[in-house]
Amino acid sequence: MSDPIKHECGIALVRLLQPLSYYQEKYGTAFWGLNKLYLLLEKQHNRGQDGAGIASIKFDTDPGTRYISRKRSNKAQPIQDIFNHINTRIRDIFKEFPEKKNDVFWQKKNMPYIGELFLGHVRYGTFGGNSIENVHPFIRPSNWKHRSLIMAGNFNMTNSNQLLQDLINIGQHPKENTDTVTVMEKIGHFLDKEVEHLYQKYKKEQISKLEVSALISKHLNIAHIIQKSAKKWDGGYVMAGLFGHGDAFVLRDPNGIRPAFYYQDDEVVAIASERPALQTVFDAPIQQIKELENGEAIILKKEGKIYVEQVLEPKEKKACSFERIYFSRGSDAQIYQERKKLGKLVFPQVVKAIDFDMENSVFSYIPNTAETAFFGMREAAEDYLNQQKLTKILEGKKQLTAEKVQKILSQKPRIEKLAIKDAKLRTFITDDENRDDLVAHVYDVTYGVVKESDNLVIIDDSIVRGTTLKKSILKIVNRLHPKRIVVVSSAPQIRYPDCYGIDMAKLGDFIAFKAAIALLKEMNMVTTIIDVYNRCLEEVEKEDHEMVNVVKDIYAPFSTEQINQKIAKLLADDSINSEIHIIFQHIEQLHEAIPMHKGDWYFTGNYPTPGGNRVVNEAFINYYQGNNSRAY
């Protein structure tokens, strides 16, 4: 994607199923689980560059000894920073006690970050800033193991203010107003209630308090706790939790908006946000990686029972399609094919935009994530030319010579790598006053392959704000002086905020929204803008389940093509000599390419939860009032 956006986080949970001595004997280290956690986090590094964190739990420790370890980082390379710290600690201890390198019992008792249960998190911060205090995992400590709670998640809640008020209403005083804290405290509240219920039950049976603690840990009803806790949650989420005594869970939202996969064999249970991470780290065939379905929780009991339970009533599955288009790892077998198909399906619009002139057209892509969609578009171009060749041969078979046939068969799409991203430069650009001039050089261009008579087609996986296109890419490729520049988005127009994990929060940022507003003003339809604003004010006074998305009326008067044309004008300026065309994928083609991921609210405005309609209406109110703040 040319526009830099922040997006959803990633989780990794590792639960060892054998004694630590097993891994020492088989793999030469009792830190096997920690090593696997590191690999899972690195394989999901694309999901988080603002911060990372890990936590580990030791089972069956003696009272008075530490059983939870946690390390978080918000450094530039947070995963490396965390594990450099851990490795330094481990090396220093082994330097002091070299004779203990094979003594697993001693290691578990005396060394941090060794244990049977691990939780890791990589973070793209969309709310609350990037201080270390906002980095997961979070801990709710207690002197009772079964009340100690560690939380990390890939989520955004649309109703975090309501959740906060609910906690206040039951007498709590949360230390922060963030959805992470409110979610953790909600779970903590029902955890406390469940523990108290079991305590009173065993107390009546005149069981000693020491024995009661062990019984509570064993019989804690995790499914019941998270079911009660999540009753009012509105958002997209995969929530992971560890309890101090050794139980754990991962819960997926009822619409399946955020992804979760798990793998199990006789050595380990592992859960992650991405399937290829599990495939690669555990060298597992795709058939052994299972998807956690919407509303399901995988529950891991300390004594070894592992099961999946339908904790929340499943609703229509609306798995995020934007994740598939852009920031999931393209090495996943299905995602790779889906992205290629996006490129294929948009090609009919492309060939029309170049007036069917394949001979004088050059095809390229905006690195790095659009490359797979480009492969699909390239295949579609080859198929188109092959059909043209066949037609020419059949129509002229009596007059064709070998030379003419050879000329026809030699036709192929002109494929070039034109835009080259200078990754180092982007990190340098921090001074807003001089930013525009510097941004123009984020991409380099390949000279000498485009003629002034050529159409230049470049595909991006999506266009959100259009900022980098306007200030960098179009200016750079314009130096090649093509007749026409056709910018292709393999995704549809992004028209509405995402409130479930991706950092696309403000309507005024979207180039499609800017185009629609500009068209309304040009066509003397400003009353539509005012009407939508007044209706938004009315909508946000209603209960969430009664609201509708009235912002759709901003786009209703115009066809997709009209908005495309206006976007092209907004992105071009007087310095651009080439003719600019903008093409977006049609929503029907998106669903054809990605049939199992129907979440499309940022394209269509059809939000899967009631809170989404409130967010989009509040986002429009913020835009209209000039309030540059988030709607969630």
C-alpha positions as CSV (number, residue, x, y, z in Angstrom):
1,M,0.0,0.0,0.0
2,S,1.3,3.4,-0.9
3,D,-0.5,5.1,2.0
4,P,1.1,4.2,5.4
5,I,-1.6,3.2,7.8
6,K,-1.5,1.4,11.1
7,H,-3.5,-1.7,11.4
8,E,-4.4,-4.7,13.6
9,C,-2.2,-6.3,16.2
10,G,-1.1,-10.0,16.4
11,I,-1.1,-12.5,19.2
12,A,0.8,-15.7,19.8
13,L,0.1,-18.2,22.6
14,V,2.2,-21.3,23.2
15,R,1.2,-24.0,25.7
16,L,3.6,-26.9,26.3
17,L,2.0,-30.3,26.8
18,Q,5.0,-32.2,28.1
19,P,7.3,-31.6,31.1
20,L,10.2,-29.2,30.5
21,S,12.7,-32.1,30.8
22,Y,11.1,-33.6,27.6
23,Y,12.2,-30.6,25.6
24,Q,15.6,-30.5,27.2
25,E,16.1,-34.1,26.2
26,K,14.7,-33.9,22.7
27,Y,15.7,-30.4,21.6
28,G,18.6,-29.7,23.9
29,T,16.9,-26.8,25.7
30,A,14.1,-26.2,28.2
31,F,13.5,-22.9,26.4
32,W,11.9,-24.6,23.4
33,G,8.5,-23.0,24.0
34,L,10.1,-19.5,24.4
35,N,11.9,-20.0,21.1
36,K,8.7,-20.9,19.4
37,L,7.0,-17.8,20.8
38,Y,9.8,-15.7,19.4
39,L,9.4,-17.2,15.9
40,L,5.6,-16.7,16.0
41,L,6.1,-13.1,16.9
42,E,8.7,-12.5,14.2
43,K,6.5,-14.2,11.6
44,Q,3.7,-11.7,12.5
45,H,6.0,-8.7,12.8
46,N,4.0,-7.2,9.8
47,R,1.2,-6.7,12.3
48,G,3.0,-4.6,14.8
49,Q,5.9,-2.2,14.8
50,D,4.9,0.2,17.6
51,G,5.5,-2.3,20.4
52,A,5.7,-5.9,21.5
53,G,5.5,-7.9,24.7
54,I,5.6,-11.4,26.1
55,A,4.6,-13.0,29.4
56,S,5.4,-16.5,30.7
57,I,3.9,-18.6,33.5
58,K,5.6,-21.4,35.4
59,F,3.3,-24.2,36.7
60,D,3.4,-25.7,40.2
61,T,5.9,-23.2,41.8
62,D,6.4,-23.1,45.5
63,P,4.8,-20.2,47.4
64,G,7.2,-17.2,47.7
65,T,8.8,-17.8,44.3
66,R,8.1,-15.8,41.1
67,Y,5.9,-17.6,38.6
68,I,5.1,-14.8,36.1
69,S,7.6,-13.0,34.0
70,R,6.8,-10.2,31.6
71,K,8.9,-8.0,29.2
72,R,7.5,-5.3,26.9
73,S,9.2,-2.9,24.5
74,N,8.3,0.1,22.4
75,K,11.7,0.5,20.9
76,A,12.2,0.7,17.1
77,Q,12.7,-3.1,16.9
78,P,10.6,-4.2,19.8
79,I,10.8,-8.0,19.3
80,Q,14.5,-8.0,18.9
81,D,14.8,-5.7,22.0
82,I,12.7,-8.1,24.1
83,F,14.6,-11.2,23.2
84,N,18.0,-9.5,23.4
85,H,17.1,-8.7,27.0
86,I,15.9,-12.2,27.7
87,N,19.0,-13.8,26.0
88,T,21.3,-11.6,28.0
89,R,19.6,-12.5,31.2
90,I,19.9,-16.2,30.4
91,R,23.5,-16.0,29.3
92,D,24.5,-14.1,32.4
93,I,22.9,-16.7,34.7
94,F,24.6,-19.6,32.8
95,K,27.9,-17.8,33.0
96,E,27.5,-17.7,36.8
97,F,26.2,-21.3,37.0
98,P,27.6,-23.2,34.0
99,E,27.0,-26.5,35.7
100,K,23.2,-25.8,35.6
101,K,22.8,-25.8,31.8
102,N,21.2,-29.2,31.8
103,D,19.4,-29.0,35.2
104,V,15.9,-28.2,34.1
105,F,14.5,-28.3,37.7
106,W,17.0,-25.7,38.8
107,Q,16.4,-23.5,35.7
108,K,12.7,-23.5,36.3
109,K,13.1,-22.5,39.9
110,N,15.8,-19.8,39.4
111,M,15.5,-18.4,35.9
112,P,12.9,-16.0,34.4
113,Y,11.1,-16.6,31.1
114,I,11.1,-20.3,31.5
115,G,7.8,-22.1,31.9
116,E,4.9,-24.0,30.4
117,L,2.6,-21.2,29.2
118,F,3.6,-18.2,27.0
119,L,1.7,-15.2,25.6
120,G,3.1,-12.8,23.0
121,H,1.8,-9.7,21.3
122,V,2.9,-7.3,18.5
123,R,1.1,-4.0,18.4
124,Y,0.1,-1.3,16.0
125,G,-1.2,1.4,18.3
126,T,-4.5,2.9,17.1
127,F,-5.6,4.4,20.5
128,G,-3.8,5.6,23.6
129,G,-0.4,6.5,22.1
130,N,2.7,4.4,22.1
131,S,4.0,4.6,25.6
132,I,5.2,1.4,27.2
133,E,2.1,1.4,29.4
134,N,0.0,0.8,26.4
135,V,1.9,-2.2,25.2
136,H,0.4,-5.7,25.8
137,P,0.3,-8.0,27.6
138,F,-1.4,-6.3,30.6
139,I,-1.3,-7.9,34.1
140,R,-4.0,-7.8,36.8
141,P,-2.0,-9.2,39.7
142,S,-3.2,-11.0,42.8
143,N,-1.8,-13.0,45.7
144,W,-4.2,-15.7,44.6
145,K,-2.9,-17.5,41.5
146,H,-6.3,-18.1,40.1
147,R,-7.1,-14.4,40.3
148,S,-4.0,-13.2,38.5
149,L,-4.9,-12.4,35.0
150,I,-2.7,-11.6,31.9
151,M,-4.4,-10.2,28.8
152,A,-3.4,-9.4,25.3
153,G,-5.6,-9.0,22.2
154,N,-6.1,-7.9,18.7
155,F,-9.2,-5.7,19.0
156,N,-11.0,-2.4,19.1
157,M,-14.2,-1.9,21.0
158,T,-16.7,0.6,19.6
159,N,-18.3,1.1,23.0
160,S,-15.3,1.4,25.4
161,N,-16.9,4.4,27.1
162,Q,-20.0,2.4,27.9
163,L,-17.9,-0.5,29.2
164,L,-16.0,1.9,31.4
165,Q,-19.2,3.3,32.8
166,D,-20.5,-0.2,33.5
167,L,-17.3,-0.8,35.7
168,I,-17.9,2.5,37.5
169,N,-21.5,1.5,38.1
170,I,-20.5,-1.7,39.9
171,G,-18.2,0.4,42.2
172,Q,-14.8,0.0,40.4
173,H,-12.4,2.8,39.8
174,P,-10.5,1.9,36.6
175,K,-7.0,3.5,36.4
176,E,-7.3,4.3,32.6
177,N,-10.0,4.8,30.0
178,T,-8.8,2.4,27.4
179,D,-10.6,-0.5,25.9
180,T,-7.8,-2.8,27.0
181,V,-8.1,-1.9,30.6
182,T,-11.9,-2.0,30.6
183,V,-11.9,-5.4,28.9
184,M,-9.4,-6.8,31.4
185,E,-11.2,-5.4,34.4
186,K,-14.5,-6.8,33.1
187,I,-13.0,-10.2,32.9
188,G,-11.4,-9.6,36.3
189,H,-14.8,-8.8,37.8
190,F,-16.4,-12.0,36.7
191,L,-13.3,-13.9,37.6
192,D,-13.6,-12.6,41.1
193,K,-17.3,-13.6,41.2
194,E,-16.6,-17.1,40.0
195,V,-13.8,-17.5,42.5
196,E,-16.0,-16.2,45.3
197,H,-18.8,-18.6,44.3
198,L,-16.4,-21.6,44.4
199,Y,-14.9,-20.5,47.6
200,Q,-18.3,-20.3,49.4
201,K,-19.2,-23.7,47.9
202,Y,-16.1,-25.4,49.3
203,K,-16.3,-23.5,52.5
204,K,-19.7,-25.0,53.2
205,E,-18.1,-28.4,52.7
206,Q,-15.6,-27.5,55.5
207,I,-12.5,-27.9,53.2
208,S,-9.4,-26.1,54.4
209,K,-8.5,-22.8,52.7
210,L,-5.3,-24.2,51.4
211,E,-7.1,-27.1,49.7
212,V,-9.9,-24.7,48.5
213,S,-7.3,-22.7,46.5
214,A,-6.3,-25.8,44.6
215,L,-9.9,-26.8,44.0
216,I,-10.8,-23.4,42.7
217,S,-8.0,-23.5,40.2
218,K,-9.0,-26.9,39.0
219,H,-12.8,-26.2,38.6
220,L,-12.7,-22.6,37.4
221,N,-15.3,-22.3,34.6
222,I,-13.4,-20.2,32.1
223,A,-16.1,-20.4,29.4
224,H,-18.7,-19.0,31.9
225,I,-16.3,-16.1,32.9
226,I,-15.6,-14.9,29.4
227,Q,-19.2,-15.4,28.3
228,K,-20.4,-13.1,31.0
229,S,-17.6,-10.6,30.4
230,A,-18.1,-10.3,26.7
231,K,-21.9,-9.9,26.9
232,K,-21.8,-6.2,26.1
233,W,-18.6,-6.0,24.0
234,D,-19.2,-4.4,20.6
235,G,-16.2,-4.6,18.3
236,G,-13.9,-6.9,16.4
237,Y,-11.6,-8.9,18.6
238,V,-9.5,-11.9,19.4
239,M,-8.9,-11.9,23.1
240,A,-6.2,-14.0,24.8
241,G,-6.0,-14.5,28.5
242,L,-3.7,-16.4,30.9
243,F,-4.6,-17.2,34.6
244,G,-1.8,-17.4,37.1
245,H,-2.5,-21.0,38.0
246,G,-2.1,-22.1,34.4
247,D,-5.5,-22.0,32.6
248,A,-5.7,-20.0,29.4
249,F,-8.2,-19.0,26.6
250,V,-8.5,-17.3,23.3
251,L,-11.9,-15.9,22.3
252,R,-13.0,-14.7,18.8
253,D,-15.8,-12.2,18.3
254,P,-19.3,-13.3,17.2
255,N,-18.9,-12.0,13.7
256,G,-15.4,-13.4,13.2
257,I,-14.0,-10.0,12.3
258,R,-10.5,-10.6,13.6
259,P,-8.7,-13.8,12.7
260,A,-7.4,-16.6,14.9
261,F,-5.9,-20.0,14.1
262,Y,-4.6,-22.9,16.3
263,Y,-2.4,-25.9,16.0
264,Q,-2.1,-28.9,18.3
265,D,0.1,-32.0,18.5
266,D,1.3,-34.1,21.4
267,E,4.0,-31.5,22.4
268,V,2.3,-28.1,22.1
269,V,-0.8,-26.1,21.5
270,A,-0.2,-22.8,19.7
271,I,-2.5,-20.1,18.7
272,A,-1.8,-17.1,16.4
273,S,-3.4,-14.4,14.3
274,E,-2.0,-15.9,11.1
275,R,-2.1,-19.4,9.7
276,P,1.3,-19.3,7.8
277,A,3.1,-18.3,11.0
278,L,1.9,-21.6,12.6
279,Q,2.6,-23.6,9.5
280,T,6.2,-22.3,9.2
281,V,7.1,-22.4,12.9
282,F,5.8,-25.9,13.5
283,D,6.4,-27.2,10.0
284,A,2.8,-28.3,9.9
285,P,0.6,-29.1,6.9
286,I,-2.2,-26.7,6.2
287,Q,-4.8,-29.3,7.1
288,Q,-3.5,-29.4,10.7
289,I,-4.0,-25.6,11.2
290,K,-7.6,-25.0,12.4
291,E,-9.5,-21.7,12.4
292,L,-11.2,-20.6,15.5
293,E,-14.7,-19.7,14.3
294,N,-16.8,-16.8,15.2
295,G,-18.0,-16.8,18.8
296,E,-15.7,-19.7,19.7
297,A,-13.1,-19.9,22.4
298,I,-10.3,-22.4,22.7
299,I,-9.9,-23.2,26.4
300,L,-6.7,-24.7,27.8
301,K,-7.0,-26.1,31.3
302,K,-3.9,-26.4,33.4
303,E,-4.3,-30.1,33.9
304,G,-4.1,-30.6,30.1
305,K,-7.7,-30.6,28.9
306,I,-7.9,-28.6,25.6
307,Y,-11.2,-27.9,24.0
308,V,-13.1,-25.5,21.7
309,E,-16.4,-24.2,23.0
310,Q,-19.1,-22.0,21.4
311,V,-19.0,-19.3,24.1
312,L,-20.9,-16.5,22.3
313,E,-23.8,-16.9,19.9
314,P,-22.4,-16.8,16.4
315,K,-23.6,-14.0,14.1
316,E,-23.2,-13.7,10.3
317,K,-19.5,-14.1,9.6
318,K,-17.9,-10.8,8.5
319,A,-14.3,-11.6,8.5
320,C,-12.2,-8.6,7.5
321,S,-11.6,-8.5,3.8
322,F,-9.2,-5.6,4.0
323,E,-6.8,-7.8,6.0
324,R,-6.7,-10.3,3.2
325,I,-6.1,-7.5,0.6
326,Y,-3.3,-5.8,2.4
327,F,-1.6,-6.8,5.6
328,S,-1.9,-10.6,6.2
329,R,1.2,-12.5,5.2
330,G,0.9,-13.3,1.5
331,S,2.6,-16.6,1.9
332,D,-0.7,-18.1,3.0
333,A,-1.9,-20.4,0.2
334,Q,-5.4,-19.0,0.1
335,I,-4.4,-15.4,0.5
336,Y,-1.9,-15.6,-2.3
337,Q,-4.6,-16.9,-4.7
338,E,-7.1,-14.4,-3.5
339,R,-4.8,-11.5,-4.1
340,K,-3.9,-12.8,-7.6
341,K,-7.6,-13.0,-8.4
342,L,-8.1,-9.4,-7.3
343,G,-5.6,-8.4,-10.0
344,K,-7.3,-10.6,-12.6
345,L,-10.8,-9.3,-11.9
346,V,-9.9,-5.7,-12.2
347,F,-8.2,-6.1,-15.6
348,P,-11.3,-5.6,-17.7
349,Q,-11.5,-2.1,-16.4
350,V,-7.8,-1.6,-17.0
351,V,-7.9,-2.6,-20.7
352,K,-10.8,-0.3,-21.3
353,A,-9.0,2.6,-19.7
354,I,-6.0,2.1,-22.1
355,D,-8.4,1.9,-25.1
356,F,-7.5,-1.7,-25.5
357,D,-4.0,-0.7,-26.7
358,M,-1.8,-3.4,-25.2
359,E,1.1,-2.7,-27.6
360,N,1.6,0.8,-26.2
361,S,1.0,0.0,-22.5
362,V,3.5,-0.7,-19.7
363,F,2.3,-2.6,-16.6
364,S,3.9,-2.2,-13.2
365,Y,3.0,-2.1,-9.5
366,I,3.6,-0.1,-6.3
367,P,5.8,-2.1,-4.0
368,N,5.7,-4.0,-1.9
369,T,2.3,-5.5,-1.0
370,A,0.7,-5.0,-4.4
371,E,3.0,-7.4,-6.1
372,T,0.8,-10.5,-5.8
373,A,-2.2,-8.6,-7.2
374,F,0.1,-7.5,-10.0
375,F,0.8,-11.2,-10.9
376,G,-2.9,-11.7,-11.3
377,M,-3.3,-8.7,-13.5
378,R,-0.4,-9.8,-15.5
379,E,-1.9,-13.3,-16.1
380,A,-5.2,-11.6,-17.1
381,A,-3.3,-9.4,-19.6
382,E,-1.6,-12.5,-21.0
383,D,-4.9,-14.3,-21.3
384,Y,-6.4,-11.2,-23.1
385,L,-3.5,-11.1,-25.6
386,N,-3.7,-14.8,-26.2
387,Q,-7.3,-14.5,-27.1
388,Q,-6.4,-11.6,-29.4
389,K,-3.7,-13.7,-31.1
390,L,-6.1,-16.6,-31.6
391,T,-8.7,-14.2,-33.2
392,K,-6.1,-12.7,-35.5
393,I,-4.8,-16.1,-36.6
394,L,-8.3,-17.6,-37.2
395,E,-9.5,-14.5,-39.1
396,G,-6.5,-14.3,-41.3
397,K,-5.5,-17.9,-41.7
398,K,-5.5,-17.8,-45.5
399,Q,-3.3,-14.7,-45.9
400,L,-0.9,-15.4,-43.0
401,T,2.7,-16.1,-43.6
402,A,5.1,-17.7,-41.1
403,E,6.6,-14.2,-40.5
404,K,3.2,-12.7,-39.7
405,V,2.3,-15.6,-37.4
406,Q,5.6,-15.2,-35.6
407,K,4.9,-11.5,-35.1
408,I,1.4,-12.2,-33.7
409,L,2.7,-14.9,-31.3
410,S,5.5,-12.6,-30.1
411,Q,3.1,-10.1,-28.6
412,K,3.2,-10.1,-24.8
413,P,2.4,-7.6,-22.0
414,R,5.1,-5.1,-21.4
415,I,6.0,-5.7,-17.8
416,E,8.4,-3.5,-15.9
417,K,9.5,-2.7,-12.4
418,L,9.2,1.0,-12.3
419,A,8.6,2.2,-8.7
420,I,11.3,1.3,-6.3
421,K,10.7,2.0,-2.6
422,D,13.5,3.6,-0.6
423,A,12.6,2.2,2.9
424,K,15.4,4.0,4.7
425,L,14.1,7.4,3.5
426,R,10.6,7.2,5.1
427,T,12.0,6.8,8.6
428,F,14.0,10.0,8.2
429,I,11.1,12.2,7.2
430,T,9.9,13.8,10.4
431,D,9.9,17.5,9.8
432,D,6.4,18.5,8.6
433,E,7.5,21.8,7.1
434,N,9.8,20.1,4.6
435,R,8.0,16.8,4.4
436,D,6.3,17.3,1.0
437,D,9.5,17.9,-0.8
438,L,11.1,14.8,0.9
439,V,8.1,12.6,0.4
440,A,8.4,13.0,-3.4
441,H,11.6,10.9,-3.1
442,V,10.3,8.0,-1.1
443,Y,10.1,6.1,-4.4
444,D,12.7,6.0,-7.1
445,V,11.8,5.3,-10.7
446,T,13.3,3.2,-13.5
447,Y,14.1,5.3,-16.5
448,G,14.3,4.3,-20.2
449,V,11.4,1.8,-20.5
450,V,8.4,4.1,-21.0
451,K,7.8,6.1,-24.2
452,E,5.8,9.3,-24.4
453,S,3.2,7.4,-26.5
454,D,2.7,4.8,-23.8
455,N,0.0,4.2,-21.3
456,L,1.5,3.4,-17.8
457,V,-0.6,1.1,-15.6
458,I,0.5,0.8,-12.0
459,I,-1.5,-1.3,-9.5
460,D,-1.7,-0.7,-5.7
461,D,-3.6,-2.9,-3.3
462,S,-5.7,-0.1,-2.0
463,I,-5.9,3.7,-1.9
464,V,-6.9,5.2,1.4
465,R,-5.8,8.8,1.6
466,G,-4.0,9.2,-1.7
467,T,-1.3,11.2,0.0
468,T,1.7,9.2,-1.2
469,L,0.2,8.9,-4.7
470,K,-0.3,12.7,-5.0
471,K,3.0,13.8,-3.3
472,S,5.3,11.0,-4.4
473,I,4.3,8.3,-6.9
474,L,2.5,10.3,-9.5
475,K,5.2,13.0,-9.5
476,I,7.9,10.4,-9.9
477,V,6.3,8.3,-12.7
478,N,5.3,11.6,-14.4
479,R,9.1,12.1,-15.0
480,L,8.8,9.2,-17.5
481,H,6.4,11.4,-19.6
482,P,3.8,8.7,-20.4
483,K,0.7,9.7,-22.4
484,R,-1.6,8.4,-19.7
485,I,-1.1,7.1,-16.1
486,V,-3.7,4.6,-14.9
487,V,-3.6,3.9,-11.2
488,V,-5.4,0.7,-10.3
489,S,-6.6,-0.2,-6.8
490,S,-7.2,-3.9,-6.2
491,A,-9.6,-2.9,-3.4
492,P,-12.8,-0.8,-3.8
493,Q,-13.0,2.8,-2.7
494,I,-12.5,3.2,1.1
495,R,-15.4,5.4,2.1
496,Y,-16.1,4.7,5.8
497,P,-14.0,4.4,9.0
498,D,-12.9,1.1,10.4
499,C,-13.6,0.8,14.1
500,Y,-12.5,-2.9,14.6
501,G,-8.8,-2.8,14.5
502,I,-7.4,-0.9,11.4
503,D,-6.4,2.7,12.0
504,M,-8.8,4.3,9.5
505,A,-10.7,6.5,11.9
506,K,-11.4,9.9,10.3
507,L,-13.7,10.4,7.3
508,G,-11.9,13.5,6.2
509,D,-8.8,11.5,5.5
510,F,-10.3,9.4,2.8
511,I,-9.8,10.5,-0.8
512,A,-13.1,8.9,-1.8
513,F,-14.9,11.0,0.8
514,K,-13.1,14.2,-0.2
515,A,-14.2,13.5,-3.8
516,A,-17.8,13.0,-2.9
517,I,-17.9,16.2,-0.8
518,A,-16.2,18.1,-3.7
519,L,-18.8,16.8,-6.1
520,L,-21.6,17.8,-3.8
521,K,-20.2,21.3,-3.6
522,E,-19.7,21.6,-7.4
523,M,-23.2,20.5,-8.1
524,N,-24.8,22.9,-5.6
525,M,-25.8,20.1,-3.3
526,V,-24.4,21.5,-0.1
527,T,-27.8,21.0,1.5
528,T,-27.1,17.2,1.3
529,I,-24.1,17.7,3.5
530,I,-26.1,19.8,6.0
531,D,-28.9,17.3,6.0
532,V,-26.6,14.4,6.7
533,Y,-25.0,16.3,9.6
534,N,-28.4,17.0,11.2
535,R,-29.5,13.4,10.8
536,C,-26.2,12.2,12.3
537,L,-27.0,14.4,15.4
538,E,-30.3,12.7,15.6
539,E,-28.9,9.2,15.2
540,V,-26.3,9.5,17.9
541,E,-29.0,10.2,20.4
542,K,-30.6,6.8,19.8
543,E,-29.6,3.4,21.2
544,D,-26.9,1.7,19.2
545,H,-29.2,-1.0,17.9
546,E,-31.6,1.6,16.5
547,M,-29.0,3.6,14.6
548,V,-28.5,3.5,10.8
549,N,-25.6,4.8,8.8
550,V,-26.8,8.0,7.3
551,V,-23.4,8.9,5.9
552,K,-24.2,6.7,2.9
553,D,-26.2,9.6,1.5
554,I,-23.0,11.5,0.9
555,Y,-22.1,9.0,-1.8
556,A,-25.7,8.1,-3.0
557,P,-26.0,10.8,-5.8
558,F,-22.9,9.6,-7.6
559,S,-21.7,6.5,-9.5
560,T,-18.4,4.9,-8.7
561,E,-17.0,6.2,-12.0
562,Q,-17.9,9.8,-11.1
563,I,-16.1,9.5,-7.9
564,N,-13.1,7.8,-9.6
565,Q,-12.9,10.7,-12.0
566,K,-13.0,13.3,-9.2
567,I,-10.3,11.4,-7.3
568,A,-8.1,11.6,-10.3
569,K,-8.5,15.3,-10.5
570,L,-7.8,15.7,-6.8
571,L,-4.6,13.6,-7.0
572,A,-3.3,15.5,-10.1
573,D,-1.9,19.0,-10.0
574,D,-0.3,21.4,-12.5
575,S,3.0,19.6,-12.4
576,I,1.5,16.4,-13.8
577,N,1.5,16.5,-17.6
578,S,0.1,13.0,-18.2
579,E,-3.6,12.1,-18.3
580,I,-4.6,10.5,-15.0
581,H,-7.1,7.7,-14.6
582,I,-8.0,6.0,-11.3
583,I,-9.6,2.6,-11.2
584,F,-11.1,0.8,-8.2
585,Q,-12.1,-2.8,-7.8
586,H,-15.9,-3.3,-7.8
587,I,-17.4,-4.7,-4.6
588,E,-18.9,-7.7,-6.4
589,Q,-15.5,-8.6,-7.7
590,L,-14.0,-8.3,-4.2
591,H,-16.5,-10.8,-2.9
592,E,-15.8,-13.1,-5.8
593,A,-12.1,-13.1,-5.1
594,I,-12.4,-13.4,-1.3
595,P,-15.6,-15.3,-0.8
596,M,-15.0,-16.3,2.8
597,H,-14.2,-12.8,4.1
598,K,-17.4,-10.8,3.6
599,G,-16.5,-7.9,6.0
600,D,-16.7,-4.9,3.8
601,W,-17.9,-2.0,6.0
602,Y,-15.1,0.4,5.0
603,F,-16.2,0.0,1.4
604,T,-20.0,-0.3,1.7
605,G,-20.9,1.2,5.1
606,N,-22.6,-2.0,6.1
607,Y,-21.2,-2.4,9.7
608,P,-21.6,-5.9,11.3
609,T,-22.2,-4.5,14.8
610,P,-24.5,-1.7,16.1
611,G,-21.5,0.3,17.4
612,G,-20.2,0.7,13.8
613,N,-23.2,2.8,12.8
614,R,-22.6,5.1,15.8
615,V,-19.0,5.4,15.0
616,V,-19.5,6.4,11.4
617,N,-22.2,9.0,12.3
618,E,-20.0,10.5,15.0
619,A,-17.1,10.5,12.5
620,F,-19.2,12.7,10.2
621,I,-20.1,15.0,13.1
622,N,-16.4,15.4,13.9
623,Y,-15.7,16.2,10.2
624,Y,-18.5,18.7,9.9
625,Q,-17.5,20.5,13.1
626,G,-13.8,20.5,12.2
627,N,-13.1,18.3,15.2
628,N,-9.9,16.4,14.4
629,S,-10.5,13.5,16.8
630,R,-11.4,9.9,16.6
631,A,-15.0,8.7,16.8
632,Y,-14.1,5.7,19.0
